[in-house]
Amino acid sequence: MRPALHAEWTKLRTVPGPRWLLLGTVAATVALSAGVASVVTCGSAGCGDPTRLSLTGIQLGQALVVVLGVLVVAGEYGTGMIRTTLAAVPCPAAVLAAKAVTLTGVVAAGGTAAVLGSLVAGRLLLPGHPALSPADGPTLRAALGSVLYLALIALLSLGVGTVVRDSAAGTGIVLGLLYLVPALSQATGTPHWQRLLQRIAPMSAGLAVQATTDLGSLPIGPWAGLGVTAGWAAAALLAGGLLLRMRDT
């Protein structure tokens, strides 16, 4: 396992694509969060949930995480490098596990920077300058949950990329899951189906972890919602691992 981890870390560290995607994730997340915080209008009751507003940028930054997660494996299929990888590490499970560990580490690092930058932007730009501190329990849970959410989206993308072995197709599938399913839930006229789709969609369920107020009105609880996203990621990785073993060994 150690040689596989070293090899995957070397790939991520030496290829410029992942570095730029991570920097883009941080920049896009903080930029959108700052933009939302600067234009939001607060009523007499305040800004609702300032923590969630400050973390709005995660909805945009995750798109670059998807591209990174898919490229980690599908890019090797595109260049034929996957044959070299499996020749060096004959165990497909070890290869996929090493990719998952290194991907999780770099996305968690980038996600932490993105979340902290978004909270700082919210504290400076939201009307009334709310005291958004990671030391506050609900804010800490929202911040930590957002980082975990980005890592889970990366793993979901890795699994889908392993299944389809194509960068464009893998990216399209994951982005569709993230953005189209919530849109369909809004288009559905039946409240029951709206709530059900919100509870099972990886984005709407997972981002419930950002809520710090009115938790009783959420379609799903914060940690339960993150568990739904984790289930999607686990299913994708399991399918990817099985197909990697069947097709490429």
C-alpha positions as CSV (number, residue, x, y, z in Angstrom):
1,M,0.0,0.0,0.0
2,R,2.8,2.4,0.8
3,P,4.3,2.3,-2.7
4,A,0.9,2.9,-4.2
5,L,0.3,5.9,-1.9
6,H,3.7,7.3,-2.8
7,A,3.0,6.9,-6.5
8,E,-0.4,8.6,-6.3
9,W,1.0,11.5,-4.2
10,T,3.8,11.9,-6.7
11,K,1.3,12.1,-9.6
12,L,-0.9,14.7,-7.8
13,R,2.1,16.8,-6.7
14,T,4.0,16.9,-10.0
15,V,1.1,17.3,-12.5
16,P,0.0,20.9,-12.7
17,G,-3.7,20.1,-13.4
18,P,-4.7,19.1,-9.8
19,R,-2.8,22.1,-8.3
20,W,-4.8,24.6,-10.5
21,L,-8.1,22.8,-9.9
22,L,-7.5,23.1,-6.1
23,L,-6.6,26.7,-6.3
24,G,-9.6,27.3,-8.5
25,T,-11.8,25.5,-6.0
26,V,-10.6,27.9,-3.2
27,A,-10.9,31.0,-5.4
28,A,-14.4,30.1,-6.8
29,T,-15.7,29.2,-3.4
30,V,-14.5,32.3,-1.6
31,A,-15.5,34.6,-4.6
32,L,-19.1,33.3,-4.7
33,S,-19.4,33.4,-0.9
34,A,-18.1,37.0,-0.8
35,G,-20.5,38.0,-3.7
36,V,-23.5,36.6,-1.9
37,A,-22.5,38.1,1.4
38,S,-22.0,41.5,-0.2
39,V,-25.5,41.7,-1.9
40,V,-27.7,40.0,0.7
41,T,-30.3,42.1,2.3
42,C,-31.2,41.5,5.9
43,G,-34.5,42.2,7.6
44,S,-35.2,43.3,11.1
45,A,-34.9,39.7,12.3
46,G,-31.3,39.5,10.9
47,C,-29.8,37.6,8.1
48,G,-31.4,34.2,8.8
49,D,-28.5,31.8,8.8
50,P,-25.3,33.8,8.3
51,T,-23.1,30.7,8.5
52,R,-25.0,29.0,5.6
53,L,-25.0,32.2,3.6
54,S,-21.2,32.5,4.1
55,L,-20.7,29.0,2.8
56,T,-22.8,29.4,-0.4
57,G,-19.6,29.2,-2.5
58,I,-19.3,25.5,-1.8
59,Q,-22.1,25.0,-4.3
60,L,-19.8,26.4,-7.0
61,G,-16.4,25.2,-5.8
62,Q,-17.6,21.6,-5.7
63,A,-17.7,21.6,-9.5
64,L,-14.0,21.9,-9.7
65,V,-13.6,19.1,-7.1
66,V,-15.7,16.9,-9.4
67,V,-13.4,17.5,-12.3
68,L,-10.4,16.7,-10.1
69,G,-11.9,13.5,-8.7
70,V,-12.8,12.2,-12.2
71,L,-9.5,13.2,-13.7
72,V,-7.5,11.3,-11.1
73,V,-8.6,8.0,-12.6
74,A,-10.2,8.8,-16.0
75,G,-7.2,10.8,-17.0
76,E,-5.1,7.7,-16.7
77,Y,-7.5,5.8,-18.9
78,G,-7.3,8.5,-21.5
79,T,-3.5,8.4,-21.7
80,G,-3.2,4.7,-21.2
81,M,-1.2,5.3,-18.0
82,I,-3.6,3.0,-16.1
83,R,-1.8,0.0,-17.6
84,T,1.5,1.2,-16.1
85,T,-0.2,1.9,-12.8
86,L,-1.7,-1.6,-12.5
87,A,1.6,-3.2,-13.7
88,A,3.4,-1.4,-10.9
89,V,0.7,-2.2,-8.3
90,P,-1.1,-5.4,-9.4
91,C,-3.8,-5.1,-6.7
92,P,-6.6,-3.0,-8.1
93,A,-8.1,-2.4,-4.6
94,A,-4.8,-1.0,-3.5
95,V,-4.6,1.3,-6.5
96,L,-8.1,2.7,-5.9
97,A,-7.6,3.0,-2.2
98,A,-4.4,4.9,-2.7
99,K,-6.1,7.3,-5.1
100,A,-8.9,7.8,-2.6
101,V,-6.6,8.5,0.3
102,T,-4.4,11.0,-1.6
103,L,-7.5,12.7,-3.2
104,T,-9.2,13.0,0.1
105,G,-6.1,14.6,1.7
106,V,-5.6,17.3,-1.0
107,V,-9.3,18.1,-1.3
108,A,-9.6,18.4,2.5
109,A,-6.7,20.8,2.6
110,G,-8.1,22.9,-0.2
111,G,-11.6,22.7,1.2
112,T,-10.4,23.9,4.6
113,A,-8.8,27.0,3.0
114,A,-12.0,27.6,1.0
115,V,-14.3,27.3,4.1
116,L,-12.1,29.5,6.3
117,G,-11.9,32.1,3.5
118,S,-15.7,32.0,3.0
119,L,-16.3,32.5,6.8
120,V,-13.9,35.4,6.9
121,A,-15.7,37.0,3.9
122,G,-19.1,36.5,5.5
123,R,-17.9,38.0,8.7
124,L,-16.6,41.1,6.9
125,L,-19.3,41.6,4.3
126,L,-22.6,40.4,5.7
127,P,-24.7,43.3,7.1
128,G,-24.1,43.7,10.8
129,H,-20.9,41.7,10.6
130,P,-22.0,38.6,12.5
131,A,-19.6,36.8,14.7
132,L,-18.8,33.8,12.5
133,S,-16.2,31.9,14.5
134,P,-15.2,28.3,14.0
135,A,-15.0,28.1,17.8
136,D,-18.8,28.4,17.9
137,G,-20.4,24.9,18.0
138,P,-22.9,25.2,15.1
139,T,-20.5,27.1,12.9
140,L,-17.7,24.6,13.6
141,R,-20.1,21.8,12.6
142,A,-21.0,23.6,9.4
143,A,-17.4,24.3,8.6
144,L,-16.1,20.8,9.3
145,G,-19.1,19.3,7.5
146,S,-18.5,21.4,4.4
147,V,-14.9,20.2,4.2
148,L,-16.1,16.6,4.6
149,Y,-18.8,17.2,2.0
150,L,-16.2,18.3,-0.5
151,A,-14.1,15.2,0.3
152,L,-17.1,13.0,-0.2
153,I,-17.9,14.7,-3.6
154,A,-14.3,14.0,-4.6
155,L,-14.7,10.3,-3.7
156,L,-18.0,10.1,-5.5
157,S,-16.3,11.5,-8.6
158,L,-13.4,9.1,-8.3
159,G,-15.8,6.2,-8.2
160,V,-17.9,7.4,-11.1
161,G,-14.7,8.1,-13.1
162,T,-13.5,4.6,-12.4
163,V,-16.8,3.1,-13.7
164,V,-17.1,5.1,-16.9
165,R,-13.4,5.5,-17.6
166,D,-14.0,8.8,-19.5
167,S,-13.4,12.3,-18.1
168,A,-16.2,14.1,-20.0
169,A,-18.8,11.4,-19.2
170,G,-17.8,11.0,-15.6
171,T,-17.8,14.8,-15.0
172,G,-21.2,15.1,-16.7
173,I,-22.8,12.3,-14.6
174,V,-21.6,13.7,-11.3
175,L,-22.5,17.3,-12.1
176,G,-26.0,16.0,-13.2
177,L,-26.4,14.3,-9.9
178,L,-25.4,17.4,-8.0
179,Y,-27.2,20.1,-9.9
180,L,-30.1,18.5,-11.9
181,V,-31.7,16.5,-9.2
182,P,-32.3,19.5,-6.9
183,A,-33.6,21.4,-9.9
184,L,-36.0,18.5,-10.6
185,S,-37.2,18.6,-7.0
186,Q,-38.1,22.2,-7.4
187,A,-39.9,21.5,-10.6
188,T,-42.0,18.8,-9.0
189,G,-45.3,20.1,-7.9
190,T,-45.9,17.6,-5.1
191,P,-44.4,18.6,-1.8
192,H,-43.9,14.9,-0.8
193,W,-41.7,14.3,-3.9
194,Q,-39.9,17.5,-3.4
195,R,-38.9,16.6,0.1
196,L,-38.0,13.0,-0.8
197,L,-35.7,14.2,-3.6
198,Q,-34.1,16.7,-1.3
199,R,-33.4,13.9,1.2
200,I,-31.8,11.5,-1.3
201,A,-29.9,13.9,-3.6
202,P,-26.2,14.0,-2.8
203,M,-26.0,17.8,-2.8
204,S,-29.2,19.0,-1.1
205,A,-28.8,16.3,1.5
206,G,-25.1,16.8,2.1
207,L,-25.3,20.6,2.3
208,A,-27.9,20.4,5.1
209,V,-24.8,20.1,7.3
210,Q,-24.2,23.9,6.8
211,A,-27.5,24.8,8.5
212,T,-27.2,26.3,11.9
213,T,-30.7,27.7,12.5
214,D,-34.2,26.2,12.1
215,L,-32.9,22.7,11.9
216,G,-36.4,21.3,12.4
217,S,-37.6,22.6,9.1
218,L,-34.8,20.8,7.1
219,P,-35.9,17.8,4.9
220,I,-33.0,15.9,6.6
221,G,-30.8,16.4,9.6
222,P,-27.3,17.8,9.1
223,W,-25.2,14.7,9.9
224,A,-27.8,12.4,8.4
225,G,-27.7,14.4,5.2
226,L,-23.9,14.1,5.1
227,G,-24.4,10.4,5.6
228,V,-26.5,10.3,2.4
229,T,-23.7,11.9,0.5
230,A,-21.3,9.3,2.1
231,G,-23.6,6.5,0.9
232,W,-23.4,7.8,-2.7
233,A,-19.6,8.0,-2.5
234,A,-19.3,4.5,-1.0
235,A,-21.6,3.0,-3.7
236,A,-19.7,4.7,-6.5
237,L,-16.3,3.5,-5.1
238,L,-17.6,0.0,-4.6
239,A,-18.9,-0.2,-8.1
240,G,-15.6,1.3,-9.4
241,G,-13.5,-1.1,-7.5
242,L,-15.5,-4.1,-8.7
243,L,-15.3,-3.0,-12.3
244,L,-11.6,-2.2,-12.0
245,R,-10.9,-5.7,-10.8
246,M,-13.1,-7.3,-13.4
247,R,-12.0,-5.3,-16.5
248,D,-8.4,-4.4,-15.9
249,T,-6.8,-7.4,-14.3
